[in-house]
Amino acid sequence: MRLHSLALRDFRGVKDRIVRFRALGTTVVVGDNEVGKSSLVEAFGLIFDLPDDSKSTRIRDIQPVGQDVGPEVTVELSLAGRELTYAKRWLKNRSTELTVVESDGRRRSWTGREAHDEAKRLFDENVDPVLWQTLMVSQGQSLVLPTPADAEPLITAVTAESGTPVDGASMPLVTAVEHEYLRYWTPRGKPTGDFARSAKTVDAAELTFKQALQAMDEVQSDIRRAERLNLDLSDVSTRLTDHLTGVEALRERKQATDEILLRRDSIRSRAETARARLENHTRTRLDRERLLDEVERFTKFEAELTARRADADLVAKTAAETVQAAEAALAEVVELKDLRRTDVQTAERRVSDLMDRAELDRLVGQQTELVDVRARIAAAGTILDRIKVDDAVVAALEDARAAVVEARAALAAGVPEVSVRRLGAEPVELSGTGLEGNVPSELGFDESTEVLVSGELVVGVPGQVEVTVRAGGEAATLRSRVDDAVRRETDLLKKAGVKDVAAARELLRKADTATAELNEARRTEKSLTAGGDPGERIAVLTARLQVGETAEDSGKQPAVESVPGQMSLFAEFTEFESSHDTLFDDVDEPGLKPGDLAGAQRVLEEARSGLADVERLLTDAEFAAAQARKAADEDRSEAQNARARSELAGERLAAAVESLESARSVLDDEAVAVAESEATAEVEAVLEELTAVQEQADEAGADQVAGELTHALAVATRLQGERDTLRDALRTTEGRLEQSGRDGLATRRDVAELELAAVRTEHESLLRRAEAARRVYETLSRHRAEAQTKYSEPLQSRIEALGRSVYGPSFRVWLDDDLAVAERELDGVRLPVEALSTGAQEQLAIITRLAISHLVSTGEGSVPVIFDDALGWSDKARLRDMGALLGRAGDHGQVIILTCMPDRYEYVPKATFIKLDG
């Protein structure tokens, strides 16, 4: 089948459109989204599926919304050598028309339902539905790999190419073998039917026989168990009888020792009472001794604290007087420190003024030097601004000069040199163009000249002869080079403002000298201004020192010393020192000159030294005052504590005396000692009696009898329990033996053995038949698989051939039973299709469909390959390879591509592009 054209009118959003396709080749239909590309494929399917009177919702869906029109489709195609023109309109003014032109040229026409039935018959007879659905890829289905095993044209093509029939005459035998195999085995090879039931019967019989044998083994075990239980029961009964005799003897012994234990307990109670009474009397004696000791100790302590209290009061009074003296001395030192600080401040002001005047002198000299340096910088900058020559300009001038010399040398070597000399009286005239040097217009008598001619030279004797000398064609070129070189040199000299290269070099040397001078001056300026502008500092110092315009002329004397009637700072300092010579040595300083900075600094240091001495003295005085205050506080606190301790000691002594008197009123000191002696004698007597009774108990073993009896009773209870347990187990075992005799276990074992032999015989017979059926089935299946491999080989080879043009020579595929691609190998890596990337799956699906189309393209059952919006998952390189593959596929069949992205198919050679407008 070949599709030639498809026309739509009032179909969904398409008003009226006709699209024509190439019968052989690749057609790319391009259009934006919702322009109606997919409607073309839908229309082709509807025209053959539904008659014009159909009420299907598929027809209602294609009618434009809100318009009372009938959707109409017209298709032109070739089918089995016939040319068909098929038109149909639904809903409104329904109609169906079919025109068929046979291969011999006969034309037939149908209308209405007959046209629909005839078109559907021709389509169904000549177009395999599986092949049509396989090669038509709808939108969003490009990733689905085809499974064309049921496509009859493809099977016919591969069978013809491989020479291997698919089924043939072997099918009845295969069916019979499969039927026999399925009697015994499931498709997955597991037992089924009578064979499976026979195996279960054998298992059940084996279980029954095993249970019968196990029951007989249990009877033998019970017999042995009953014999062992009888022996154990007799032994335990004998041991229990002997042990009960020993228990009775222990009971009698315990009754005999109970009286001794009761007497011992009574004596122990009396001993505890006597001991408690002794402890009370001893405690009373100790309390009386403690009270006597406290009275004596508190009496001595109270006398000592009274003496300490008098001493502490005296010390506190002396400390208060010491604090007053220390604070008076401290006030005197503070006053002296203030005087010394005033001396230091006066000396510091004097030194500061002298240092400011020295700094002012230095800055004035620095300012003078800075003015000179800045004048040098301005002069060097002026020189550099005037010079326009640098190293690059000089190099360019030298190159230009060399070019001129070289061009002139070439000109001299390449043009003729003419020598003219006047011999006679007639004048000789010279003229022309392109002449080198100063050429005279006329020669005098016996005068000669030599001329290089790069253009034309005319030598003439008026009225007699005229000679013209012309240079060759190369001379013009040489002359042009000379002119260019000279013009370039002239331009460079003019730009640099010099007359020649030597002058330029001289200017460059001057520029280098000026640059060095400028750099040196700038470094000096930077050094002079490193601490700031001297002018600003001079202004600050001048304002501080109140120096006028004539400060330098007046010897730079400070204004403070020129004030009439004001005392000199140093005289004031000397007078202050002399007024305090009781604490410090006199400082004999000669009179200081007005500008003597060293003397002023010396006076300042001496004043600071005096201040430091006073500060040390002040520190000592402060420390002494603080220590006095601290000692006074401590002495005052100690006096208060001594007073409090003395009062407390008196109170405690009074309390101790009161407690002693109260205790004596109850029992005097002698009675306390007598009561303790009597209690001690009573305790000793009771302990002697307790010792005698304990010796009797130890001889009789009274303390151990109760424990031995308890242990013996526990052993008796345990032996009785063992006897009862053995007796119950023996009864149970004898009951099972009696029941086993009644059940006839031996007969059951024999019957189970016979039944097991019978079912095993039957099962082995079924097993032999089942194994035979499986071997025949597996043999036939193996041969069928080999035949299927042979007839699938053409499709596999065609897919691999197309895929290698995209992926390279390592590309291979494997097909399953439905002829679908199951696995792909690339560069030695074999993967199932499901494990490939989305783009690789899409590309493999397209390659498979093109291979199918190639195989069936020569037969009558061929159909177009239609791709709706494919190659959306491929990169740039794969788009190029897949485009080339789609172009080659068009050489063997009809390929139709619908897309809204034409860039994907720009690499498809010889493709016909059809643009759909909205």
C-alpha positions in Angstrom: 0.0 0.0 0.0 1.2 3.5 -0.9 -0.6 6.7 0.4 -0.6 9.5 -2.3 -2.7 12.2 -0.8 -5.0 13.0 2.1 -7.6 15.8 2.2 -9.5 17.0 5.2 -12.4 19.4 5.5 -14.2 20.5 8.7 -12.2 17.9 10.6 -11.6 19.0 14.2 -9.7 22.3 13.9 -8.9 21.8 10.2 -11.0 23.9 7.9 -9.8 22.7 4.5 -6.4 21.0 3.8 -4.9 18.6 1.3 -1.5 16.9 1.9 0.3 15.0 -0.9 3.0 12.3 -0.1 5.8 10.8 -2.1 5.0 7.3 -3.1 8.7 6.3 -2.6 10.8 8.3 -0.2 10.6 10.3 3.0 8.0 13.0 3.6 8.3 15.2 6.7 5.1 17.0 7.6 5.9 20.0 9.8 3.4 22.0 11.8 2.9 23.7 15.2 1.0 22.0 18.0 -2.8 21.7 17.4 -2.4 22.5 13.7 -3.8 19.0 12.7 -0.8 16.7 12.1 -2.2 13.8 14.1 -5.6 14.4 12.6 -4.2 13.1 9.3 -3.5 9.6 10.8 -6.8 9.6 12.7 -8.7 10.5 9.5 -7.1 7.7 7.5 -8.2 5.2 10.2 -11.8 6.6 10.4 -12.5 6.5 6.7 -12.0 2.7 6.5 -13.5 1.9 10.0 -16.8 3.8 10.2 -19.6 4.2 7.6 -21.0 7.7 6.9 -24.1 7.0 9.0 -22.2 5.9 12.1 -23.3 7.3 15.4 -20.0 6.6 17.2 -18.6 9.2 19.6 -15.4 9.1 17.5 -17.4 10.9 14.8 -18.9 13.4 17.2 -15.5 14.2 18.5 -14.1 15.2 15.1 -16.9 17.6 14.3 -15.8 21.3 15.0 -17.3 22.5 18.2 -20.3 24.9 17.7 -20.5 24.3 13.9 -23.2 22.4 12.0 -20.9 20.9 9.4 -20.1 17.4 8.3 -16.4 16.3 8.6 -15.1 15.1 5.3 -12.0 13.0 4.3 -10.7 12.1 0.9 -7.7 9.7 0.4 -5.8 8.6 -2.7 -3.7 5.4 -2.4 -2.3 2.4 -4.3 -3.5 -1.0 -3.1 -2.4 -4.3 -4.8 -1.8 -2.7 -8.1 -5.1 -0.7 -8.0 -5.4 3.1 -7.7 -8.2 4.1 -5.2 -9.9 7.4 -4.6 -12.0 7.2 -1.5 -14.1 10.1 -0.1 -16.5 10.1 2.9 -18.5 12.8 4.8 -20.2 12.2 8.1 -23.1 13.8 10.1 -24.1 16.5 7.6 -25.0 15.6 4.0 -23.6 12.2 4.5 -21.9 10.6 1.4 -19.4 7.9 0.5 -17.7 7.5 -2.9 -15.1 5.0 -4.1 -13.3 4.9 -7.4 -11.0 2.0 -8.3 -8.7 2.0 -11.4 -7.4 -1.5 -12.0 -3.9 -2.3 -13.3 -5.3 -2.9 -16.8 -6.9 0.6 -16.8 -10.5 -0.4 -16.0 -12.3 2.0 -13.8 -15.1 1.1 -11.4 -17.1 3.3 -8.9 -19.3 2.7 -5.9 -21.3 5.0 -3.6 -23.0 4.8 -0.3 -22.8 1.7 1.9 -21.5 -0.4 -1.1 -18.5 2.0 -1.4 -17.7 1.6 2.3 -18.0 -2.2 2.2 -15.9 -2.5 -1.0 -13.2 -0.2 0.4 -13.1 -2.1 3.7 -12.9 -5.4 1.8 -10.0 -4.3 -0.3 -8.2 -2.8 2.7 -8.7 -6.0 4.9 -7.6 -8.3 2.0 -4.4 -6.4 1.2 -3.3 -4.8 4.4 -2.3 -7.0 7.3 -3.7 -5.3 10.5 -0.7 -6.4 12.7 1.8 -5.0 10.2 -0.2 -1.8 9.8 -0.4 -1.2 13.6 3.3 -2.1 13.9 4.5 0.4 11.3 2.2 3.2 12.3 3.6 5.0 15.4 1.1 7.2 17.1 2.0 10.3 19.2 3.6 9.2 22.5 4.1 5.6 21.3 7.7 6.0 19.9 9.2 4.1 22.9 7.2 0.9 22.3 9.2 -1.8 20.6 7.2 -3.8 18.0 6.3 -7.5 18.4 5.5 -8.5 14.8 5.4 -12.3 15.1 1.7 -12.3 14.0 2.3 -10.1 10.9 1.7 -12.4 8.0 3.6 -10.4 5.4 6.7 -10.3 7.6 6.5 -14.0 8.3 6.2 -14.7 4.6 9.1 -12.4 3.8 11.5 -13.9 6.4 10.4 -17.5 5.5 11.1 -16.8 1.8 14.5 -15.3 2.6 15.5 -18.0 5.1 14.1 -21.0 3.2 12.7 -22.5 6.4 8.9 -23.2 6.8 7.4 -22.2 10.1 5.0 -25.0 10.7 4.3 -27.3 7.7 3.5 -30.9 7.9 5.1 -31.4 11.3 2.3 -29.5 13.2 0.0 -32.5 13.9 2.9 -34.5 15.4 3.9 -31.4 17.5 0.4 -31.0 18.7 0.1 -34.7 19.7 3.4 -34.6 21.5 2.4 -31.4 23.3 -0.9 -33.0 24.3 0.8 -36.1 25.6 3.4 -34.0 27.5 0.7 -31.8 29.1 -1.0 -35.1 30.5 2.0 -35.5 32.8 3.7 -32.1 33.0 2.7 -28.4 33.3 4.1 -25.9 30.8 6.8 -25.1 33.4 7.8 -28.7 33.8 6.1 -29.6 37.0 4.1 -32.9 37.4 0.3 -32.7 36.9 -2.8 -34.9 36.4 -2.6 -38.6 37.2 1.1 -38.5 37.3 1.1 -35.8 40.1 -1.7 -37.6 42.0 0.3 -40.9 41.8 3.3 -39.2 43.3 1.2 -37.8 46.1 -0.3 -41.3 46.7 3.2 -42.8 46.9 4.2 -40.1 49.4 1.0 -40.8 51.5 1.7 -44.6 51.5 5.3 -44.0 52.5 4.1 -41.8 55.3 1.6 -44.4 56.5 4.2 -47.2 56.4 6.7 -44.9 58.3 4.1 -44.1 60.9 3.3 -47.9 61.4 7.1 -48.6 61.8 7.3 -45.7 64.3 4.4 -47.1 66.3 6.1 -50.5 66.6 9.3 -48.8 67.7 7.4 -46.9 70.3 5.9 -50.2 71.7 9.4 -51.7 72.1 10.5 -48.5 73.8 7.6 -48.6 76.2 8.4 -52.2 77.2 12.0 -51.3 78.0 10.8 -48.2 79.8 8.3 -50.2 82.1 11.2 -52.6 83.1 13.4 -49.7 84.0 10.6 -47.9 86.0 10.0 -51.1 88.1 13.6 -51.2 89.1 13.8 -47.5 89.9 10.6 -47.7 92.0 11.9 -50.6 94.1 15.1 -48.8 94.8 13.5 -45.5 95.8 11.0 -47.3 98.1 13.8 -49.0 100.0 15.8 -45.8 100.4 12.6 -44.0 101.6 12.0 -46.7 104.4 15.6 -46.4 105.6 15.5 -42.7 105.7 12.2 -42.5 107.7 13.8 -44.6 110.4 16.6 -42.0 110.8 14.0 -39.2 110.9 12.3 -40.7 114.0 15.6 -40.9 115.8 16.2 -37.2 115.2 12.8 -36.4 116.6 13.5 -38.2 119.8 16.9 -36.4 120.2 15.3 -33.0 119.6 12.7 -33.5 122.4 15.6 -34.3 124.8 17.5 -31.1 124.0 14.6 -28.7 124.0 14.7 -28.3 127.9 18.3 -27.3 127.8 17.6 -24.6 125.1 14.7 -23.2 127.1 16.9 -22.8 130.3 19.6 -21.2 128.2 17.2 -18.6 126.7 15.9 -17.7 130.2 19.5 -17.0 131.5 20.3 -15.0 128.3 17.3 -12.8 129.1 18.5 -12.2 132.7 22.0 -11.4 131.4 20.6 -8.8 128.9 18.7 -7.1 131.8 21.7 -7.0 134.1 23.9 -5.7 131.3 21.4 -2.9 130.5 21.3 -1.9 134.2 25.1 -1.8 134.3 25.2 0.4 131.3 22.8 2.9 132.9 24.9 3.1 136.1 28.1 3.5 134.0 26.5 6.3 132.0 25.4 8.1 135.2 29.0 7.9 136.5 30.5 9.3 133.3 28.0 12.2 133.2 28.9 13.1 136.8 32.6 13.1 136.0 31.9 15.2 132.9 30.0 17.8 134.9 32.8 18.0 137.5 35.4 18.5 134.7 33.3 21.2 132.9 32.9 23.2 136.1 36.7 23.1 136.7 37.5 23.8 133.1 35.0 26.7 132.7 36.3 28.3 135.9 39.8 28.5 134.6 38.7 29.6 131.1 36.6 32.4 132.5 39.6 33.8 134.5 41.8 33.7 131.4 39.2 35.5 129.2 38.8 38.3 131.8 42.5 39.0 131.6 42.5 38.9 127.8 39.6 41.3 127.7 41.6 43.9 129.7 44.7 43.5 127.5 42.6 43.9 124.2 40.9 47.1 125.4 44.4 48.6 126.1 45.7 47.6 122.6 42.7 49.0 120.8 43.2 52.4 122.5 46.9 52.5 121.5 46.0 51.6 117.9 43.5 54.4 117.6 46.2 56.9 118.6 48.6 55.4 116.0 45.9 55.9 113.3 45.6 59.6 114.1 49.3 60.1 113.9 49.6 58.2 110.5 46.7 60.2 108.9 48.3 63.5 110.0 51.7 62.5 108.4 49.8 61.4 105.2 48.1 64.8 104.8 51.5 66.5 105.1 53.0 64.3 102.4 49.9 64.8 100.0 50.5 68.6 100.3 54.1 68.2 99.4 53.2 66.0 96.4 50.9 68.7 95.0 53.8 71.2 95.2 56.2 68.9 93.4 53.6 68.1 90.7 53.3 71.9 90.0 57.1 72.1 89.6 57.1 69.2 87.1 54.2 70.8 85.0 56.1 74.1 84.9 59.3 72.4 83.7 57.4 70.4 81.1 55.8 73.5 79.6 59.3 75.1 79.4 60.8 72.0 77.6 57.7 71.8 75.3 58.2 75.4 74.2 61.9 74.9 73.5 61.2 71.6 71.6 58.5 73.4 69.5 61.0 76.2 68.7 63.7 73.6 67.6 61.1 71.8 65.5 60.1 75.1 64.0 63.7 75.8 62.9 64.0 72.4 61.4 60.7 72.7 59.5 61.6 76.1 58.1 64.9 74.6 56.7 62.9 71.6 55.4 60.3 74.0 53.8 63.1 75.9 52.0 64.6 72.6 50.7 61.0 71.5 49.6 60.5 74.7 47.6 63.8 74.1 45.8 62.9 70.4 45.1 59.4 71.3 43.7 61.0 73.9 41.4 63.3 71.1 40.1 60.2 68.9 39.6 58.4 71.6 37.7 61.4 72.3 35.5 61.9 68.6 34.6 58.2 68.2 33.9 58.3 71.2 31.6 61.2 69.7 29.7 59.5 66.3 29.4 56.2 67.9 28.2 58.1 69.6 25.3 59.9 66.4 24.2 57.7 64.2 22.0 60.4 61.6 21.4 60.6 58.2 23.1 62.3 54.9 22.5 59.6 53.7 20.2 59.7 56.9 18.1 63.5 56.8 17.8 63.3 53.1 16.8 60.6 53.9 14.2 62.8 56.8 12.8 65.8 54.5 12.6 63.8 51.9 10.8 62.4 54.6 8.4 65.9 55.9 7.7 67.2 52.3 7.0 64.2 51.8 4.7 65.1 55.0 2.8 68.7 54.0 2.4 67.7 50.5 1.3 65.1 51.8 -1.2 67.6 54.2 -2.7 70.3 51.6 -3.0 67.8 49.3 -4.7 66.8 52.2 -7.0 70.5 53.0 -7.8 71.1 49.4 -8.7 67.9 48.9 -10.7 67.6 52.1 -12.9 70.0 53.4 -15.6 72.6 56.0 -14.8 73.0 58.5 -17.7 76.2 60.7 -18.0 75.8 63.9 -20.1 78.6 66.2 -21.1 78.4 69.4 -23.2 81.3 69.5 -25.8 80.2 72.1 -28.3 79.0 75.7 -28.3 75.3 74.7 -28.5 73.4 74.6 -25.3 72.3 71.3 -23.9 69.0 71.2 -22.1 67.9 68.5 -19.5 64.4 67.8 -18.4 62.2 64.9 -17.4 60.6 63.0 -14.5 61.8 60.5 -11.8 65.3 62.0 -11.8 67.5 61.5 -8.7 69.7 64.3 -7.4 69.9 68.0 -8.5 69.7 67.9 -12.2 70.5 71.3 -13.9 68.1 72.4 -16.6 71.0 73.4 -18.9 74.7 72.4 -19.1 77.5 75.0 -19.6 80.5 74.5 -21.8 82.5 71.4 -20.9 80.1 70.8 -18.0 78.9 67.3 -17.2 76.4 65.6 -14.9 75.3 62.1 -13.9 71.7 61.3 -13.5 69.8 58.2 -12.2 66.7 57.8 -14.3 63.7 56.1 -12.7 61.2 57.8 -15.0 62.1 59.7 -18.2 65.1 61.9 -19.1 65.0 64.2 -22.1 68.4 65.6 -23.3 68.1 68.1 -26.2 70.1 70.5 -28.3 67.7 73.0 -29.6 67.2 72.7 -33.3 69.6 69.8 -33.6 68.9 66.7 -31.5 66.7 65.4 -28.7 67.4 62.1 -26.8 64.8 60.5 -24.5 65.9 58.0 -21.9 63.1 55.9 -20.2 63.6 53.5 -17.4 62.1 50.0 -17.4 58.8 48.9 -15.7 60.6 47.8 -12.5 62.1 51.3 -12.1 58.7 52.8 -11.3 58.2 50.2 -8.6 61.6 51.0 -7.1 60.9 54.7 -7.4 57.6 54.2 -5.6 59.3 52.4 -2.8 61.8 55.2 -2.4 59.0 57.8 -2.3 57.0 55.8 0.2 60.1 55.4 2.4 61.0 59.1 2.2 57.4 60.1 2.9 57.2 57.8 5.9 60.5 59.2 7.3 59.3 62.8 6.7 56.0 62.1 8.5 57.8 60.6 11.5 60.2 63.5 11.7 57.4 66.0 11.6 55.4 64.2 14.2 58.5 64.0 16.5 59.4 67.7 15.8 63.0 67.0 14.8 65.0 67.5 11.7 66.8 64.1 11.6 67.5 60.9 13.5 70.5 62.5 15.3 68.3 65.3 16.7 65.8 62.7 17.9 68.5 60.7 19.7 69.7 63.9 21.4 66.2 64.8 22.5 65.8 61.2 23.8 69.0 61.6 25.8 67.7 64.9 27.3 64.4 63.2 28.1 66.2 60.4 30.0 68.3 63.0 31.9 65.1 65.0 32.8 63.3 61.8 33.8 66.2 60.8 36.1 66.2 64.3 37.6 62.4 64.2 38.0 62.5 60.8 39.8 65.3 61.9 42.1 63.4 65.2 43.0 60.2 63.2 43.6 61.9 60.8 45.9 63.4 63.8 47.8 59.9 65.4 47.9 58.4 62.2 49.2 61.1 62.0 51.9 60.5 65.6 53.0 56.7 65.2 53.1 56.7 61.7 54.7 55.6 63.2 58.0 53.1 65.6 56.4 53.3 69.1 54.8 56.0 71.2 56.6 53.9 74.3 55.9 50.9 73.1 57.9 53.2 72.1 60.8 55.0 75.5 60.7 51.6 77.2 60.9 50.6 75.1 63.9 53.8 75.7 65.8 53.8 79.4 65.0 50.3 79.8 66.4 51.2 77.8 69.5 54.4 79.8 70.2 52.7 83.1 69.2 55.7 83.9 66.9 55.2 87.0 64.7 56.7 88.0 61.4 60.0 89.0 63.1 60.4 85.8 65.3 63.6 84.8 63.5 65.1 88.3 63.7 64.5 88.5 67.5 66.5 85.3 68.2 63.2 83.2 68.6 62.7 84.2 72.3 59.4 82.8 73.7 56.7 85.4 74.4 56.4 84.0 78.0 59.9 85.2 78.9 59.4 88.7 77.3 56.5 89.6 79.6 57.7 92.4 82.0 57.6 91.6 85.7 56.9 87.8 85.3 59.0 85.5 87.4 61.3 83.1 85.5 60.1 79.5 85.6 63.4 78.2 86.7 63.9 80.9 89.3 60.5 79.9 90.7 61.6 76.3 90.7 64.8 77.1 92.6 62.9 79.2 95.1 60.5 76.3 95.6 63.4 73.9 96.2 65.0 76.2 98.7 61.8 76.5 100.6 61.6 72.7 101.1 65.2 71.9 101.9 64.2 70.2 105.1 63.0 67.2 103.1 65.2 67.3 99.9 68.8 68.5 99.1 69.2 71.8 97.4 69.6 71.8 93.6 72.3 74.3 92.5 71.5 75.1 88.9 73.2 78.0 87.0 71.1 80.5 85.3 69.5 79.0 82.1 69.9 80.7 78.8 66.7 81.4 76.8 67.3 78.7 74.2 69.1 76.1 76.4 66.9 73.0 75.7 69.3 70.6 77.4 69.4 72.6 80.6 65.6 72.8 80.6 65.3 69.0 80.1 67.8 68.5 82.9 65.7 70.7 85.2 62.6 68.7 84.1 64.3 65.4 85.0 65.3 66.7 88.4 61.8 67.9 89.1 60.4 64.5 88.0 62.9 62.8 90.3 61.8 65.0 93.2 58.1 64.2 92.4 59.0 60.5 92.3 60.6 60.7 95.7 57.5 62.4 97.1 55.3 59.8 95.4 57.3 57.0 97.0 57.1 58.8 100.4 53.3 59.2 99.8 53.0 55.5 99.0 54.9 54.6 102.2 52.7 57.1 104.2 49.5 55.6 102.6 50.7 52.1 103.4 51.5 53.1 107.0 48.1 54.7 107.5 46.4 51.7 105.9 48.3 49.3 108.1 47.5 51.4 111.2 43.8 51.5 110.2 43.8 47.7 109.6 45.7 47.1 112.9 43.2 49.4 114.8 40.2 47.5 113.2 41.7 44.2 114.1 42.5 45.3 117.7 39.0 46.7 118.1 37.5 43.6 116.7 39.7 41.4 119.0 38.6 43.5 122.0 34.9 43.0 121.1 35.5 39.2 120.6 37.4 39.0 123.9 34.5 40.7 125.7 31.9 38.4 124.0 34.0 35.2 124.8 34.4 36.3 128.4 30.6 36.8 128.8 29.9 33.4 127.1 32.4 31.7 129.4 30.7 33.1 132.5 27.3 31.9 131.2 28.6 28.4 130.4 30.3 28.2 133.9 27.0 29.1 135.6 25.1 26.5 133.5 27.7 23.8 134.4 27.5 24.5 138.1 23.7 24.5 138.0 23.7 21.1 136.2 26.1 19.5 138.8 24.0 20.7 141.7 20.9 19.4 140.1 22.5 15.9 139.5 23.8 15.7 143.2 20.3 16.5 144.5 19.1 13.2 142.9 22.2 11.0 143.7 25.4 12.1 145.4 28.8 11.2 144.0 29.5 8.2 146.4 26.1 6.6 145.7 26.8 6.6 142.0 30.0 4.6 142.4 28.3 2.0 144.7 25.4 1.4 142.3 27.9 0.8 139.4 29.8 -1.8 141.5 26.7 -3.7 142.4 25.5 -3.8 138.8 28.9 -5.1 137.7 28.8 -8.0 140.2 25.3 -9.0 139.1 26.4 -9.2 135.4 29.4 -11.3 136.2 27.2 -13.9 138.1 24.7 -14.2 135.3 27.4 -14.7 132.7 28.9 -17.6 134.8 25.6 -19.4 134.9 25.1 -18.8 131.1 28.5 -20.3 130.3 27.6 -23.5 132.3 24.3 -24.0 130.4 26.0 -23.4 127.0 28.5 -26.1 127.8 25.6 -28.6 128.4 23.9 -27.5 125.1 27.2 -28.0 123.2 27.7 -31.5 124.7 24.2 -32.5 123.6 24.4 -30.8 120.2 21.1 -29.0 120.9 21.7 -26.2 118.3 22.4 -28.7 115.4 19.5 -31.1 116.0 16.8 -28.8 114.6 18.7 -28.2 111.4 19.4 -31.9 110.9 15.7 -32.8 111.4 14.6 -30.2 108.9 17.1 -31.5 106.3 16.0 -35.1 106.9 12.3 -34.2 106.5 13.1 -32.4 103.2 15.0 -35.5 101.9 12.1 -37.7 102.9 9.6 -35.4 101.0 11.8 -35.5 97.9 12.1 -39.4 98.0 8.3 -39.6 98.4 7.9 -37.4 95.3 10.3 -39.5 93.3 8.4 -42.7 94.4 5.0 -41.2 93.3 6.4 -39.9 90.0 7.9 -43.3 89.1 4.6 -45.0 90.2 2.5 -42.7 87.9 5.0 -43.2 84.9 4.8 -47.0 85.3 1.0 -46.9 85.3 1.0 -44.7 82.1 3.5 -47.0 80.3 1.6 -50.2 81.2 -1.6 -48.5 80.0 0.0 -47.7 76.5 1.3 -51.3 76.2 -2.2 -52.7 76.9 -3.8 -50.3 74.3 -1.1 -51.2 71.7 -2.0 -54.9 72.2 -5.6 -54.1 71.5 -4.9 -52.0 68.3 -3.0 -54.7 66.4 0.0 -52.5 65.4 1.9 -55.4 63.8 -1.0 -56.0 61.4 -1.2 -52.3 60.5 2.5 -52.4 59.6 2.2 -55.3 57.3 -0.8 -53.8 55.5 1.0 -50.5 55.0 4.0 -52.3 53.6 1.9 -54.1 51.0 0.0 -50.9 49.9 3.3 -49.0 49.5 4.7 -51.7 47.2 1.5 -51.5 45.0 1.4 -47.7 44.6 5.1 -47.6 43.9 4.7 -50.1 41.0 1.9 -47.9 39.5 3.8 -44.7 39.9 7.0 -46.1 38.3 4.9 -47.1 35.3 3.5 -43.5 35.0 7.0 -42.1 35.6 8.4 -44.0 32.6 5.6 -42.7 30.3 6.0 -39.2 31.6 9.8 -39.1 31.1 9.4 -40.5 27.6 6.8 -37.8 26.8 9.2 -35.1 28.2 12.1 -36.3 26.2 10.1 -36.3 22.9 8.7 -32.9 23.7 12.1 -31.4 24.5 13.6 -32.9 21.4 10.8 -31.4 19.2 11.0 -28.0 21.0 14.8 -27.9 20.4 14.3 -28.5 16.7 11.5 -25.9 16.5 13.7 -23.4 18.3 16.5 -24.0 15.7 14.0 -23.5 12.9 12.7 -20.3 14.5 16.3 -19.0 14.8 16.7 -19.6 11.1 13.6 -17.7 10.0 14.2 -14.9 12.5 17.7 -14.5 11.2 16.7 -12.2 8.2 15.0 -9.7 10.5 17.8 -9.8 13.0 20.4 -9.3 10.3 18.4 -6.4 8.8 18.1 -4.7 12.2 21.8 -5.1 12.9 22.7 -3.8 9.5 20.7 -0.6 10.0 21.8 -0.3 13.7 25.5 -0.4 12.8 25.1 2.7 10.6 24.1 4.5 13.8 26.0 2.7 16.6 29.0 1.3 14.9 30.2 -2.3 14.1 29.9 -3.6 17.6 26.0 -3.3 17.5 24.1 -6.6 17.8 20.6 -7.7 18.9 18.8 -10.8 20.0 15.1 -11.5 19.2 12.5 -13.4 21.3 9.8 -15.8 20.1 7.6 -12.9 19.1 10.4 -11.5 16.9 10.7 -8.5 19.3 14.1 -7.2 20.2 14.9 -8.6 23.7 18.6 -7.7 24.2 21.1 -5.3 22.7 25.0 -5.5 22.7 27.2 -2.5 22.2 31.0 -2.3 22.7 30.9 -5.8 24.3 28.2 -4.8 26.8 25.0 -6.9 26.5 21.8 -5.5 28.2 18.1 -6.2 28.1 16.0 -3.6 26.3 14.4 -2.5 29.6 17.8 -1.5 30.9 18.5 0.9 28.0 18.1 4.6 28.2 14.9 6.2 26.9 16.7 7.6 23.8 18.3 4.2 23.0 14.9 2.5 23.4 13.3 5.0 21.0 16.1 4.7 18.5 15.9 0.8 18.6 12.1 0.9 18.1 12.6 3.1 15.0 15.4 0.9 13.6 13.2 -2.2 14.1 10.3 -0.7 12.2 12.5 0.4 9.3 14.0 -3.1 9.1 10.4 -4.6 9.0 9.5 -2.1 6.3 12.6 -3.0 4.3 11.8 -6.7 4.4 8.1 -6.3 3.3 8.6 -3.3 0.9 8.9 -5.6 -2.2 5.7 -7.6 -1.4 2.1 -6.7 -2.1 1.5 -6.5 1.7 3.8 -3.5 2.3 2.5 -0.4 4.1 3.9 3.0 4.8 6.0 3.7 7.9 4.4 6.6 9.9 6.1 8.3 12.8 4.1 10.9 14.7 6.4 13.1 16.8 9.4 10.7 17.2 13.1 11.3 18.0 12.3 13.5 21.0 14.9 11.7 23.2 17.9 11.7 21.0 21.0 13.9 21.3 22.6 16.0 18.4 25.0 13.2 17.2 22.3 10.5 17.2 19.8 12.8 15.4 22.4 13.2 12.6 22.8 9.3 12.3 19.1 8.6 12.6 18.4 11.3 10.0 20.7 9.6 7.5 19.0 6.2 8.3 15.5 7.6 7.7 16.7 9.1 4.4 18.1 5.7 3.2 14.8 4.0 4.4 12.9 6.2 1.9 14.9 4.5 -1.0 13.0 1.2 -0.3 9.6 2.3 0.8 7.3 5.1 1.9 8.2 6.9 5.1 5.9 9.6 6.6 7.0 11.8 9.5 4.7 14.2 11.4 6.5 16.7 13.7 6.4 20.1 15.3 10.2 20.2 15.6 11.7 20.2 12.1 15.2 20.7 13.5 15.2 17.0 14.5 15.0 16.0 10.8 17.3 18.5 9.2 19.8 15.6 8.6 17.4 13.5 6.6 18.7 13.5 3.0 16.4 13.8 0.0 13.4 14.4 2.3 10.3 16.3 1.2 9.2 18.9 3.8 5.6 20.0 3.8 4.7 23.0 6.0 1.2 23.0 7.6 -0.2 26.5 8.4 -2.8 27.1 11.1 
